């Protein structure tokens, strides 16, 4: 079962890397060597980032620990902040939409 789960995860990672490559301008079906290399590089980056974040954490790794780990790379740090702000705006807008839907449903019931 563990081997099956690992293969499914590897397939998912390969498909995600293919989609990322295509999104950044590569062909729709990139060479398998390219996908493997990018997958290896991404895994290495994620592991290194997690290890760096763990250095600044006490017990659990929190979001701020990742930001602290990215502090020496201005582009990545700025992009992380941008994505966090965007996530906050999306969450706020979803709450507003939910409230508007609730009000519209109450008016329809009257």
Biopython code that builds the backbone (N, CA, C, O; Angstrom):
import numpy as np
from Bio.PDB.StructureBuilder import StructureBuilder

atoms = [
    (1, "UNK", "N", (0.829, -1.197, 0.000)),
    (1, "UNK", "CA", (0.000, 0.000, 0.000)),
    (1, "UNK", "C", (0.872, 1.260, 0.000)),
    (1, "UNK", "O", (0.577, 2.227, -0.702)),
    (2, "UNK", "N", (1.942, 1.239, 0.790)),
    (2, "UNK", "CA", (2.824, 2.396, 0.852)),
    (2, "UNK", "C", (3.473, 2.658, -0.498)),
    (2, "UNK", "O", (3.619, 3.808, -0.912)),
    (3, "UNK", "N", (3.864, 1.581, -1.185)),
    (3, "UNK", "CA", (4.470, 1.721, -2.508)),
    (3, "UNK", "C", (3.453, 2.324, -3.488)),
    (3, "UNK", "O", (3.814, 3.176, -4.301)),
    (4, "UNK", "N", (2.206, 1.897, -3.419)),
    (4, "UNK", "CA", (1.157, 2.420, -4.292)),
    (4, "UNK", "C", (0.937, 3.903, -4.024)),
    (4, "UNK", "O", (0.791, 4.693, -4.957)),
    (5, "UNK", "N", (0.913, 4.276, -2.759)),
    (5, "UNK", "CA", (0.722, 5.682, -2.396)),
    (5, "UNK", "C", (1.887, 6.518, -2.918)),
    (5, "UNK", "O", (1.690, 7.627, -3.415)),
    (6, "UNK", "N", (3.105, 5.978, -2.801)),
    (6, "UNK", "CA", (4.293, 6.694, -3.291)),
    (6, "UNK", "C", (4.221, 6.895, -4.798)),
    (6, "UNK", "O", (4.552, 7.970, -5.300)),
    (7, "UNK", "N", (3.789, 5.859, -5.523)),
    (7, "UNK", "CA", (3.672, 5.976, -6.980)),
    (7, "UNK", "C", (2.597, 6.991, -7.356)),
    (7, "UNK", "O", (2.783, 7.769, -8.292)),
    (8, "UNK", "N", (1.487, 6.991, -6.644)),
    (8, "UNK", "CA", (0.423, 7.954, -6.927)),
    (8, "UNK", "C", (0.911, 9.370, -6.658)),
    (8, "UNK", "O", (0.601, 10.286, -7.420)),
    (9, "UNK", "N", (1.666, 9.559, -5.589)),
    (9, "UNK", "CA", (2.216, 10.876, -5.268)),
    (9, "UNK", "C", (3.220, 11.304, -6.325)),
    (9, "UNK", "O", (3.250, 12.470, -6.718)),
    (10, "UNK", "N", (4.044, 10.365, -6.790)),
    (10, "UNK", "CA", (5.032, 10.679, -7.827)),
    (10, "UNK", "C", (4.339, 11.078, -9.121)),
    (10, "UNK", "O", (4.776, 12.014, -9.790)),
    (11, "UNK", "N", (3.254, 10.376, -9.487)),
    (11, "UNK", "CA", (2.501, 10.730, -10.683)),
    (11, "UNK", "C", (1.881, 12.117, -10.549)),
    (11, "UNK", "O", (1.892, 12.906, -11.494)),
    (12, "UNK", "N", (1.346, 12.404, -9.376)),
    (12, "UNK", "CA", (0.747, 13.715, -9.135)),
    (12, "UNK", "C", (1.797, 14.805, -9.241)),
    (12, "UNK", "O", (1.554, 15.852, -9.842)),
    (13, "UNK", "N", (2.972, 14.560, -8.654)),
    (13, "UNK", "CA", (4.056, 15.538, -8.722)),
    (13, "UNK", "C", (4.500, 15.742, -10.165)),
    (13, "UNK", "O", (4.723, 16.875, -10.590)),
    (14, "UNK", "N", (4.632, 14.658, -10.920)),
    (14, "UNK", "CA", (5.060, 14.772, -12.320)),
    (14, "UNK", "C", (4.037, 15.564, -13.125)),
    (14, "UNK", "O", (4.412, 16.407, -13.940)),
    (15, "UNK", "N", (2.758, 15.306, -12.910)),
    (15, "UNK", "CA", (1.719, 16.050, -13.636)),
    (15, "UNK", "C", (1.721, 17.525, -13.247)),
    (15, "UNK", "O", (1.519, 18.398, -14.092)),
    (16, "UNK", "N", (1.948, 17.794, -11.974)),
    (16, "UNK", "CA", (2.001, 19.188, -11.518)),
    (16, "UNK", "C", (3.188, 19.912, -12.140)),
    (16, "UNK", "O", (3.068, 21.058, -12.575)),
    (17, "UNK", "N", (4.334, 19.239, -12.181)),
    (17, "UNK", "CA", (5.528, 19.844, -12.788)),
    (17, "UNK", "C", (5.291, 20.086, -14.275)),
    (17, "UNK", "O", (5.685, 21.127, -14.801)),
    (18, "UNK", "N", (4.647, 19.132, -14.963)),
    (18, "UNK", "CA", (4.332, 19.321, -16.391)),
    (18, "UNK", "C", (3.453, 20.551, -16.582)),
    (18, "UNK", "O", (3.689, 21.352, -17.487)),
    (19, "UNK", "N", (2.442, 20.703, -15.733)),
    (19, "UNK", "CA", (1.546, 21.850, -15.842)),
    (19, "UNK", "C", (2.283, 23.157, -15.562)),
    (19, "UNK", "O", (2.052, 24.164, -16.231)),
    (20, "UNK", "N", (3.163, 23.136, -14.577)),
    (20, "UNK", "CA", (3.948, 24.335, -14.284)),
    (20, "UNK", "C", (4.841, 24.703, -15.458)),
    (20, "UNK", "O", (4.917, 25.869, -15.845)),
    (21, "UNK", "N", (5.517, 23.706, -16.028)),
    (21, "UNK", "CA", (6.387, 23.969, -17.176)),
    (21, "UNK", "C", (5.584, 24.548, -18.340)),
    (21, "UNK", "O", (6.023, 25.495, -18.992)),
    (22, "UNK", "N", (4.421, 23.982, -18.594)),
    (22, "UNK", "CA", (3.569, 24.479, -19.674)),
    (22, "UNK", "C", (3.105, 25.911, -19.374)),
    (22, "UNK", "O", (3.070, 26.761, -20.264)),
    (23, "UNK", "N", (2.756, 26.158, -18.128)),
    (23, "UNK", "CA", (2.322, 27.492, -17.724)),
    (23, "UNK", "C", (3.409, 28.539, -17.877)),
    (23, "UNK", "O", (3.121, 29.718, -18.083)),
    (24, "UNK", "N", (4.658, 28.110, -17.774)),
    (24, "UNK", "CA", (5.780, 29.026, -17.928)),
    (24, "UNK", "C", (6.333, 29.053, -19.344)),
    (24, "UNK", "O", (7.387, 29.639, -19.591)),
    (25, "UNK", "N", (5.615, 28.411, -20.291)),
    (25, "UNK", "CA", (5.976, 28.563, -21.690)),
    (25, "UNK", "C", (6.594, 27.359, -22.365)),
    (25, "UNK", "O", (6.987, 27.454, -23.528)),
    (26, "UNK", "N", (6.696, 26.233, -21.685)),
    (26, "UNK", "CA", (7.241, 25.031, -22.311)),
    (26, "UNK", "C", (6.141, 24.367, -23.150)),
    (26, "UNK", "O", (4.992, 24.807, -23.152)),
    (27, "UNK", "N", (6.515, 23.311, -23.853)),
    (27, "UNK", "CA", (5.541, 22.565, -24.662)),
    (27, "UNK", "C", (4.580, 21.826, -23.745)),
    (27, "UNK", "O", (4.857, 21.646, -22.559)),
    (28, "UNK", "N", (3.446, 21.395, -24.301)),
    (28, "UNK", "CA", (2.418, 20.758, -23.474)),
    (28, "UNK", "C", (2.885, 19.420, -22.895)),
    (28, "UNK", "O", (2.480, 19.050, -21.793)),
    (29, "UNK", "N", (3.725, 18.699, -23.622)),
    (29, "UNK", "CA", (4.291, 17.439, -23.122)),
    (29, "UNK", "C", (5.816, 17.541, -23.118)),
    (29, "UNK", "O", (6.468, 17.155, -24.089)),
    (30, "UNK", "N", (6.387, 18.063, -22.024)),
    (30, "UNK", "CA", (7.837, 18.224, -21.969)),
    (30, "UNK", "C", (8.548, 16.869, -21.878)),
    (30, "UNK", "O", (7.939, 15.853, -21.544)),
    (31, "UNK", "N", (9.819, 16.878, -22.177)),
    (31, "UNK", "CA", (10.623, 15.660, -22.120)),
    (31, "UNK", "C", (10.630, 15.108, -20.693)),
    (31, "UNK", "O", (10.705, 15.875, -19.733)),
    (32, "UNK", "N", (10.554, 13.788, -20.552)),
    (32, "UNK", "CA", (10.558, 13.185, -19.214)),
    (32, "UNK", "C", (11.795, 13.563, -18.389)),
    (32, "UNK", "O", (11.704, 13.717, -17.171)),
    (33, "UNK", "N", (12.942, 13.710, -19.046)),
    (33, "UNK", "CA", (14.150, 14.119, -18.331)),
    (33, "UNK", "C", (13.989, 15.511, -17.729)),
    (33, "UNK", "O", (14.446, 15.772, -16.616)),
    (34, "UNK", "N", (13.336, 16.400, -18.470)),
    (34, "UNK", "CA", (13.098, 17.755, -17.983)),
    (34, "UNK", "C", (12.194, 17.730, -16.763)),
    (34, "UNK", "O", (12.455, 18.407, -15.768)),
    (35, "UNK", "N", (11.129, 16.946, -16.848)),
    (35, "UNK", "CA", (10.178, 16.833, -15.735)),
    (35, "UNK", "C", (10.882, 16.255, -14.506)),
    (35, "UNK", "O", (10.693, 16.748, -13.393)),
    (36, "UNK", "N", (11.679, 15.228, -14.701)),
    (36, "UNK", "CA", (12.387, 14.600, -13.588)),
    (36, "UNK", "C", (13.363, 15.579, -12.931)),
    (36, "UNK", "O", (13.450, 15.656, -11.706)),
    (37, "UNK", "N", (14.092, 16.319, -13.760)),
    (37, "UNK", "CA", (15.054, 17.282, -13.222)),
    (37, "UNK", "C", (14.347, 18.383, -12.437)),
    (37, "UNK", "O", (14.769, 18.736, -11.336)),
    (38, "UNK", "N", (13.280, 18.921, -13.003)),
    (38, "UNK", "CA", (12.537, 19.976, -12.308)),
    (38, "UNK", "C", (11.918, 19.455, -11.019)),
    (38, "UNK", "O", (11.912, 20.150, -10.002)),
    (39, "UNK", "N", (11.400, 18.239, -11.060)),
    (39, "UNK", "CA", (10.814, 17.641, -9.866)),
    (39, "UNK", "C", (11.879, 17.492, -8.776)),
    (39, "UNK", "O", (11.627, 17.793, -7.609)),
    (40, "UNK", "N", (13.052, 17.033, -9.157)),
    (40, "UNK", "CA", (14.150, 16.878, -8.202)),
    (40, "UNK", "C", (14.567, 18.232, -7.624)),
    (40, "UNK", "O", (14.808, 18.348, -6.422)),
    (41, "UNK", "N", (14.652, 19.249, -8.474)),
    (41, "UNK", "CA", (15.037, 20.580, -8.011)),
    (41, "UNK", "C", (13.984, 21.162, -7.067)),
    (41, "UNK", "O", (14.325, 21.772, -6.054)),
    (42, "UNK", "N", (12.698, 20.971, -7.401)),
    (42, "UNK", "CA", (11.625, 21.469, -6.541)),
    (42, "UNK", "C", (11.634, 20.778, -5.185)),
    (42, "UNK", "O", (11.475, 21.425, -4.150)),
    (43, "UNK", "N", (11.820, 19.459, -5.194)),
    (43, "UNK", "CA", (11.861, 18.728, -3.931)),
    (43, "UNK", "C", (13.026, 19.202, -3.069)),
    (43, "UNK", "O", (12.878, 19.382, -1.861)),
    (44, "UNK", "N", (14.173, 19.401, -3.686)),
    (44, "UNK", "CA", (15.344, 19.875, -2.953)),
    (44, "UNK", "C", (15.093, 21.259, -2.358)),
    (44, "UNK", "O", (15.449, 21.520, -1.209)),
    (45, "UNK", "N", (14.479, 22.144, -3.144)),
    (45, "UNK", "CA", (14.170, 23.490, -2.652)),
    (45, "UNK", "C", (13.206, 23.425, -1.470)),
    (45, "UNK", "O", (13.409, 24.106, -0.464)),
    (46, "UNK", "N", (12.161, 22.611, -1.588)),
    (46, "UNK", "CA", (11.156, 22.522, -0.520)),
    (46, "UNK", "C", (11.766, 21.949, 0.750)),
    (46, "UNK", "O", (11.518, 22.460, 1.842)),
    (47, "UNK", "N", (12.559, 20.899, 0.616)),
    (47, "UNK", "CA", (13.202, 20.302, 1.793)),
    (47, "UNK", "C", (14.144, 21.311, 2.449)),
    (47, "UNK", "O", (14.130, 21.470, 3.669)),
    (48, "UNK", "N", (14.961, 21.990, 1.645)),
    (48, "UNK", "CA", (15.890, 22.980, 2.200)),
    (48, "UNK", "C", (15.139, 24.111, 2.897)),
    (48, "UNK", "O", (15.547, 24.562, 3.967)),
    (49, "UNK", "N", (14.047, 24.567, 2.295)),
    (49, "UNK", "CA", (13.252, 25.638, 2.903)),
    (49, "UNK", "C", (12.638, 25.171, 4.220)),
    (49, "UNK", "O", (12.627, 25.916, 5.200)),
    (50, "UNK", "N", (12.134, 23.956, 4.244)),
    (50, "UNK", "CA", (11.549, 23.425, 5.480)),
    (50, "UNK", "C", (12.603, 23.280, 6.573)),
    (50, "UNK", "O", (12.348, 23.612, 7.730)),
    (51, "UNK", "N", (13.772, 22.792, 6.214)),
    (51, "UNK", "CA", (14.844, 22.656, 7.201)),
    (51, "UNK", "C", (15.271, 24.017, 7.738)),
    (51, "UNK", "O", (15.524, 24.168, 8.933)),
    (52, "UNK", "N", (15.348, 24.993, 6.863)),
    (52, "UNK", "CA", (15.708, 26.348, 7.295)),
    (52, "UNK", "C", (14.624, 26.932, 8.202)),
    (52, "UNK", "O", (14.929, 27.601, 9.189)),
    (53, "UNK", "N", (13.365, 26.678, 7.866)),
    (53, "UNK", "CA", (12.257, 27.171, 8.693)),
    (53, "UNK", "C", (12.252, 26.490, 10.057)),
    (53, "UNK", "O", (11.906, 27.107, 11.064)),
    (54, "UNK", "N", (12.632, 25.228, 10.086)),
    (54, "UNK", "CA", (12.666, 24.492, 11.353)),
    (54, "UNK", "C", (13.721, 25.057, 12.304)),
    (54, "UNK", "O", (13.573, 24.967, 13.522)),
    (55, "UNK", "N", (14.772, 25.633, 11.756)),
    (55, "UNK", "CA", (15.828, 26.205, 12.602)),
    (55, "UNK", "C", (15.308, 27.352, 13.458)),
    (55, "UNK", "O", (15.772, 27.552, 14.581)),
    (56, "UNK", "N", (14.346, 28.107, 12.932)),
    (56, "UNK", "CA", (13.847, 29.276, 13.654)),
    (56, "UNK", "C", (12.586, 28.979, 14.459)),
    (56, "UNK", "O", (12.038, 29.874, 15.101)),
    (57, "UNK", "N", (12.118, 27.721, 14.431)),
    (57, "UNK", "CA", (10.889, 27.392, 15.151)),
    (57, "UNK", "C", (11.225, 26.727, 16.475)),
    (57, "UNK", "O", (12.306, 26.167, 16.654)),
    (58, "UNK", "N", (10.280, 26.801, 17.391)),
    (58, "UNK", "CA", (10.446, 26.145, 18.678)),
    (58, "UNK", "C", (9.986, 24.694, 18.598)),
    (58, "UNK", "O", (10.778, 23.768, 18.772)),
    (59, "UNK", "N", (8.731, 24.517, 18.340)),
    (59, "UNK", "CA", (8.144, 23.178, 18.324)),
    (59, "UNK", "C", (7.523, 22.862, 16.976)),
    (59, "UNK", "O", (7.828, 21.845, 16.354)),
    (60, "UNK", "N", (6.648, 23.753, 16.540)),
    (60, "UNK", "CA", (5.968, 23.586, 15.262)),
    (60, "UNK", "C", (6.463, 24.645, 14.286)),
    (60, "UNK", "O", (6.808, 25.761, 14.674)),
    (61, "UNK", "N", (6.488, 24.275, 13.031)),
    (61, "UNK", "CA", (6.879, 25.235, 12.003)),
    (61, "UNK", "C", (5.638, 26.032, 11.611)),
    (61, "UNK", "O", (4.636, 25.460, 11.182)),
    (62, "UNK", "N", (5.705, 27.326, 11.757)),
    (62, "UNK", "CA", (4.593, 28.211, 11.434)),
    (62, "UNK", "C", (4.898, 28.995, 10.174)),
    (62, "UNK", "O", (6.021, 28.973, 9.671)),
    (63, "UNK", "N", (3.901, 29.682, 9.673)),
    (63, "UNK", "CA", (4.049, 30.478, 8.465)),
    (63, "UNK", "C", (5.169, 31.498, 8.600)),
    (63, "UNK", "O", (5.952, 31.689, 7.670)),
    (64, "UNK", "N", (5.249, 32.149, 9.745)),
    (64, "UNK", "CA", (6.303, 33.151, 9.956)),
    (64, "UNK", "C", (7.693, 32.541, 9.883)),
    (64, "UNK", "O", (8.650, 33.221, 9.512)),
    (65, "UNK", "N", (7.814, 31.259, 10.235)),
    (65, "UNK", "CA", (9.115, 30.595, 10.134)),
    (65, "UNK", "C", (9.552, 30.474, 8.680)),
    (65, "UNK", "O", (10.735, 30.606, 8.369)),
    (66, "UNK", "N", (8.596, 30.224, 7.793)),
    (66, "UNK", "CA", (8.919, 30.162, 6.370)),
    (66, "UNK", "C", (9.307, 31.539, 5.843)),
    (66, "UNK", "O", (10.245, 31.669, 5.057)),
    (67, "UNK", "N", (8.585, 32.556, 6.276)),
    (67, "UNK", "CA", (8.937, 33.916, 5.862)),
    (67, "UNK", "C", (10.331, 34.278, 6.372)),
    (67, "UNK", "O", (11.113, 34.911, 5.662)),
    (68, "UNK", "N", (10.633, 33.879, 7.583)),
    (68, "UNK", "CA", (11.964, 34.136, 8.147)),
    (68, "UNK", "C", (13.029, 33.423, 7.323)),
    (68, "UNK", "O", (14.112, 33.965, 7.105)),
    (69, "UNK", "N", (12.729, 32.214, 6.868)),
    (69, "UNK", "CA", (13.690, 31.456, 6.061)),
    (69, "UNK", "C", (13.903, 32.102, 4.694)),
    (69, "UNK", "O", (14.968, 31.946, 4.098)),
    (70, "UNK", "N", (12.907, 32.820, 4.195)),
    (70, "UNK", "CA", (13.002, 33.472, 2.881)),
    (70, "UNK", "C", (13.562, 34.895, 2.949)),
    (70, "UNK", "O", (13.682, 35.557, 1.918)),
    (71, "UNK", "N", (13.899, 35.362, 4.124)),
    (71, "UNK", "CA", (14.262, 36.774, 4.300)),
    (71, "UNK", "C", (15.487, 37.194, 3.495)),
    (71, "UNK", "O", (15.628, 38.376, 3.180)),
    (72, "UNK", "N", (16.367, 36.275, 3.156)),
    (72, "UNK", "CA", (17.583, 36.628, 2.415)),
    (72, "UNK", "C", (17.375, 36.657, 0.902)),
    (72, "UNK", "O", (18.272, 37.055, 0.160)),
    (73, "UNK", "N", (16.208, 36.241, 0.447)),
    (73, "UNK", "CA", (15.900, 36.257, -0.983)),
    (73, "UNK", "C", (14.744, 37.230, -1.212)),
    (73, "UNK", "O", (13.582, 36.851, -1.068)),
    (74, "UNK", "N", (15.052, 38.482, -1.566)),
    (74, "UNK", "CA", (14.018, 39.519, -1.656)),
    (74, "UNK", "C", (12.871, 39.173, -2.609)),
    (74, "UNK", "O", (11.718, 39.491, -2.318)),
    (75, "UNK", "N", (13.165, 38.531, -3.735)),
    (75, "UNK", "CA", (12.103, 38.207, -4.693)),
    (75, "UNK", "C", (11.133, 37.182, -4.122)),
    (75, "UNK", "O", (9.918, 37.356, -4.206)),
    (76, "UNK", "N", (11.670, 36.122, -3.546)),
    (76, "UNK", "CA", (10.808, 35.082, -2.974)),
    (76, "UNK", "C", (10.046, 35.605, -1.768)),
    (76, "UNK", "O", (8.874, 35.282, -1.574)),
    (77, "UNK", "N", (10.721, 36.416, -0.959)),
    (77, "UNK", "CA", (10.075, 36.999, 0.221)),
    (77, "UNK", "C", (8.913, 37.904, -0.201)),
    (77, "UNK", "O", (7.828, 37.837, 0.377)),
    (78, "UNK", "N", (9.145, 38.746, -1.208)),
    (78, "UNK", "CA", (8.092, 39.643, -1.692)),
    (78, "UNK", "C", (6.936, 38.854, -2.300)),
    (78, "UNK", "O", (5.771, 39.192, -2.095)),
    (79, "UNK", "N", (7.264, 37.803, -3.047)),
    (79, "UNK", "CA", (6.214, 36.979, -3.664)),
    (79, "UNK", "C", (5.393, 36.263, -2.595)),
    (79, "UNK", "O", (4.173, 36.155, -2.719)),
    (80, "UNK", "N", (6.054, 35.776, -1.547)),
    (80, "UNK", "CA", (5.337, 35.118, -0.464)),
    (80, "UNK", "C", (4.377, 36.097, 0.207)),
    (80, "UNK", "O", (3.232, 35.747, 0.492)),
    (81, "UNK", "N", (4.837, 37.316, 0.457)),
    (81, "UNK", "CA", (3.950, 38.336, 1.036)),
    (81, "UNK", "C", (2.785, 38.644, 0.104)),
    (81, "UNK", "O", (1.645, 38.768, 0.553)),
    (82, "UNK", "N", (3.063, 38.768, -1.173)),
    (82, "UNK", "CA", (2.009, 39.049, -2.151)),
    (82, "UNK", "C", (0.952, 37.944, -2.141)),
    (82, "UNK", "O", (-0.247, 38.224, -2.146)),
    (83, "UNK", "N", (1.400, 36.697, -2.126)),
    (83, "UNK", "CA", (0.452, 35.570, -2.116)),
    (83, "UNK", "C", (-0.354, 35.523, -0.824)),
    (83, "UNK", "O", (-1.540, 35.194, -0.844)),
    (84, "UNK", "N", (0.280, 35.848, 0.295)),
    (84, "UNK", "CA", (-0.447, 35.873, 1.566)),
    (84, "UNK", "C", (-1.500, 36.970, 1.586)),
    (84, "UNK", "O", (-2.616, 36.753, 2.057)),
    (85, "UNK", "N", (-1.156, 38.133, 1.082)),
    (85, "UNK", "CA", (-2.127, 39.229, 1.010)),
    (85, "UNK", "C", (-3.289, 38.861, 0.095)),
    (85, "UNK", "O", (-4.447, 39.149, 0.400)),
    (86, "UNK", "N", (-2.969, 38.218, -1.033)),
    (86, "UNK", "CA", (-4.008, 37.794, -1.957)),
    (86, "UNK", "C", (-4.937, 36.768, -1.296)),
    (86, "UNK", "O", (-6.153, 36.820, -1.479)),
    (87, "UNK", "N", (-4.370, 35.852, -0.539)),
    (87, "UNK", "CA", (-5.171, 34.842, 0.155)),
    (87, "UNK", "C", (-6.095, 35.501, 1.173)),
    (87, "UNK", "O", (-7.245, 35.092, 1.328)),
    (88, "UNK", "N", (-5.594, 36.522, 1.868)),
    (88, "UNK", "CA", (-6.435, 37.251, 2.825)),
    (88, "UNK", "C", (-7.593, 37.950, 2.116)),
    (88, "UNK", "O", (-8.730, 37.920, 2.587)),
    (89, "UNK", "N", (-7.289, 38.583, 0.970)),
    (89, "UNK", "CA", (-8.338, 39.275, 0.216)),
    (89, "UNK", "C", (-9.389, 38.287, -0.291)),
    (89, "UNK", "O", (-10.586, 38.569, -0.228)),
    (90, "UNK", "N", (-8.957, 37.155, -0.784)),
    (90, "UNK", "CA", (-9.891, 36.141, -1.281)),
    (90, "UNK", "C", (-10.785, 35.643, -0.148)),
    (90, "UNK", "O", (-11.995, 35.506, -0.328)),
    (91, "UNK", "N", (-10.196, 35.372, 1.018)),
    (91, "UNK", "CA", (-10.974, 34.906, 2.171)),
    (91, "UNK", "C", (-11.985, 35.965, 2.594)),
    (91, "UNK", "O", (-13.135, 35.647, 2.898)),
    (92, "UNK", "N", (-11.551, 37.231, 2.612)),
    (92, "UNK", "CA", (-12.459, 38.320, 2.982)),
    (92, "UNK", "C", (-13.603, 38.435, 1.977)),
    (92, "UNK", "O", (-14.761, 38.588, 2.364)),
    (93, "UNK", "N", (-13.277, 38.361, 0.690)),
    (93, "UNK", "CA", (-14.309, 38.475, -0.340)),
    (93, "UNK", "C", (-15.281, 37.302, -0.289)),
    (93, "UNK", "O", (-16.473, 37.470, -0.544)),
    (94, "UNK", "N", (-14.775, 36.115, 0.038)),
    (94, "UNK", "CA", (-15.671, 34.957, 0.174)),
    (94, "UNK", "C", (-16.645, 35.160, 1.326)),
    (94, "UNK", "O", (-17.826, 34.831, 1.217)),
    (95, "UNK", "N", (-16.135, 35.710, 2.444)),
    (95, "UNK", "CA", (-17.030, 35.980, 3.580)),
    (95, "UNK", "C", (-18.083, 36.994, 3.193)),
    (95, "UNK", "O", (-19.251, 36.847, 3.555)),
    (96, "UNK", "N", (-17.684, 38.028, 2.457)),
    (96, "UNK", "CA", (-18.640, 39.046, 2.016)),
    (96, "UNK", "C", (-19.683, 38.418, 1.096)),
    (96, "UNK", "O", (-20.875, 38.700, 1.225)),
    (97, "UNK", "N", (-19.242, 37.569, 0.166)),
    (97, "UNK", "CA", (-20.178, 36.908, -0.746)),
    (97, "UNK", "C", (-21.143, 36.007, 0.016)),
    (97, "UNK", "O", (-22.330, 35.954, -0.305)),
    (98, "UNK", "N", (-20.635, 35.293, 1.032)),
    (98, "UNK", "CA", (-21.492, 34.428, 1.832)),
    (98, "UNK", "C", (-22.556, 35.240, 2.558)),
    (98, "UNK", "O", (-23.716, 34.836, 2.626)),
    (99, "UNK", "N", (-22.157, 36.383, 3.099)),
    (99, "UNK", "CA", (-23.111, 37.250, 3.796)),
    (99, "UNK", "C", (-24.146, 37.776, 2.815)),
    (99, "UNK", "O", (-25.337, 37.800, 3.127)),
    (100, "UNK", "N", (-23.707, 38.199, 1.630)),
    (100, "UNK", "CA", (-24.645, 38.702, 0.627)),
    (100, "UNK", "C", (-25.617, 37.613, 0.186)),
    (100, "UNK", "O", (-26.804, 37.879, -0.008)),
    (101, "UNK", "N", (-25.118, 36.390, 0.026)),
    (101, "UNK", "CA", (-25.989, 35.277, -0.340)),
    (101, "UNK", "C", (-26.998, 34.991, 0.764)),
    (101, "UNK", "O", (-28.164, 34.719, 0.480)),
    (102, "UNK", "N", (-26.567, 35.050, 2.007)),
    (102, "UNK", "CA", (-27.441, 34.818, 3.130)),
    (102, "UNK", "C", (-28.545, 35.865, 3.182)),
    (102, "UNK", "O", (-29.709, 35.531, 3.402)),
    (103, "UNK", "N", (-28.187, 37.124, 2.982)),
    (103, "UNK", "CA", (-29.169, 38.217, 2.979)),
    (103, "UNK", "C", (-30.143, 38.045, 1.818)),
    (103, "UNK", "O", (-31.345, 38.253, 1.986)),
    (104, "UNK", "N", (-29.647, 37.670, 0.650)),
    (104, "UNK", "CA", (-30.515, 37.465, -0.516)),
    (104, "UNK", "C", (-31.479, 36.308, -0.273)),
    (104, "UNK", "O", (-32.647, 36.384, -0.654)),
    (105, "UNK", "N", (-31.009, 35.259, 0.346)),
    (105, "UNK", "CA", (-31.883, 34.112, 0.648)),
    (105, "UNK", "C", (-32.943, 34.478, 1.661)),
    (105, "UNK", "O", (-34.087, 34.038, 1.541)),
    (106, "UNK", "N", (-32.591, 35.273, 2.655)),
    (106, "UNK", "CA", (-33.573, 35.705, 3.660)),
    (106, "UNK", "C", (-34.635, 36.583, 3.011)),
    (106, "UNK", "O", (-35.814, 36.459, 3.342)),
    (107, "UNK", "N", (-34.249, 37.459, 2.104)),
    (107, "UNK", "CA", (-35.214, 38.313, 1.420)),
    (107, "UNK", "C", (-36.132, 37.479, 0.534)),
    (107, "UNK", "O", (-37.321, 37.775, 0.419)),
    (108, "UNK", "N", (-35.588, 36.442, -0.091)),
    (108, "UNK", "CA", (-36.395, 35.585, -0.938)),
    (108, "UNK", "C", (-37.428, 34.799, -0.129)),
    (108, "UNK", "O", (-38.511, 34.492, -0.628)),
    (109, "UNK", "N", (-37.093, 34.480, 1.103)),
    (109, "UNK", "CA", (-38.014, 33.723, 1.973)),
    (109, "UNK", "C", (-39.128, 34.584, 2.514)),
    (109, "UNK", "O", (-40.165, 34.058, 2.919)),
    (110, "UNK", "N", (-38.949, 35.887, 2.535)),
    (110, "UNK", "CA", (-39.972, 36.792, 3.088)),
    (110, "UNK", "C", (-41.169, 36.930, 2.215)),
    (110, "UNK", "O", (-42.102, 37.656, 2.557)),
]
sb = StructureBuilder()
sb.init_structure("model")
sb.init_model(0)
sb.init_chain("A")
sb.init_seg("    ")
for serial, (resi, resn, name, xyz) in enumerate(atoms, 1):
    if name == "N":
        sb.init_residue(resn, " ", resi, " ")
    sb.init_atom(name, np.array(xyz, "f"), 0.0, 1.0, " ", f" {name:<3s}", serial, name[0])
structure = sb.get_structure()
